[in-house]
Amino acid sequence: MTNHTVTTFVLLGLTDDPQLKTVIFIFLFLTYILSVLGNLTIISLTLMDSHLKTAMYFFLQNFSFLEISQLPTIIYNNCSIQYFFTDLLGVTEFFLLAIMSYDRYVVICKPLHYVTIMNSSVCRRLILCCWTAGVLVILPPLSLGLNLEFCDSKAIDHFVCGASPLLKISCTETWLIEQMAIGGAVLTFIMTLLCLVLSYIYIMKTIIRFPSVQQRKRAFSTCSSHMIVVSITYGSCIFIYVKPSAKDSMAINKGVLVLTTSIAPMLNPFIYTLRNKQVKQAFNASVKRIAFFLKK
């Protein structure tokens, strides 16, 4: 195999079975439509309804944006761009989940100071910090990855351009890039998980001290949606990064990535809204306004 400049990659996708491809296409198409509609609904409601202008819904709005921002052939430059944004959105989501846990801590443990602590200026700075942290984590391995050389094989055993499938087909020594990528992933995982754990430890201590059973139920209900999404996200991450090398089989990674890129974004709007009275009230009010407008 000889080195040469690769201009086009071939994405092998999930399977070679034509019948299974049809089933997967229909499934992913439906989940994508539901994901986009659900997350756009949340974004629209948080922008239009005055009751959803708090920090919690500001973070939820940004989280929904991340979920909807994530071809058999793809050119090299587009592959690099896709790799950059896929990893950036993924890493940023972990930091945003940690920030959302802090928001839940403030609303339950310091309810009288919530508006002061989580004001609009602080929320914007926290969101900026999430994006900045995402860029800083992925930039070192990405900068080295741009210098990769590829041999005669240009078939990517995946359905997206990511770090692992690209490293697998490279004929360059990838050990350093792999270690940097794993180090960034572990650092992100530990930092955000530490924030989550500390926040929920204080939340649990506060909830236990509530005198009323109704108060405790309300507090648990406030956190339950976030905890479900955290479980899905971190559980998927553990499965993806348990293998030490990017040159290992992609089969498990592809299956887990389908979960995180299609099913999870579709479920998130329902997880966050079905147990939230304010969002449901805002949705009903919006439907009534639209119906009234159509009647006119």
Number of C-alpha atoms within 10 A of each C-alpha: 8 8 13 10 10 14 12 15 19 18 19 16 16 17 14 9 8 9 10 12 14 11 11 14 12 12 13 16 13 13 19 18 13 18 25 19 15 21 26 18 16 26 19 14 22 22 15 12 16 10 14 18 14 16 22 18 19 19 21 22 21 16 25 22 17 19 23 19 10 16 9 11 14 17 12 15 12 14 18 19 12 17 18 18 16 19 21 22 20 18 23 24 21 23 25 22 24 22 23 25 26 19 20 23 23 20 21 21 19 13 13 11 11 18 14 10 17 19 12 15 9 13 19 15 10 18 19 13 16 21 17 13 17 22 19 12 21 20 17 14 19 19 11 13 19 10 9 16 16 20 15 14 15 16 16 22 22 22 19 21 24 19 20 20 23 25 23 19 20 19 16 15 11 18 12 11 20 20 15 17 21 19 14 20 17 15 13 19 17 12 14 19 19 13 18 21 13 15 21 18 13 14 22 17 11 16 20 12 9 13 9 11 11 10 13 17 12 14 20 16 13 17 18 15 19 18 17 13 18 18 11 14 18 14 13 18 20 13 14 17 14 9 14 11 16 22 16 13 14 16 12 12 20 19 15 16 19 14 16 20 19 22 17 20 25 24 16 22 24 16 17 19 16 11 14 14 10 13 20 14 13 19 18 12 14 16 12 12 12 11 11 10 9 8 7 5
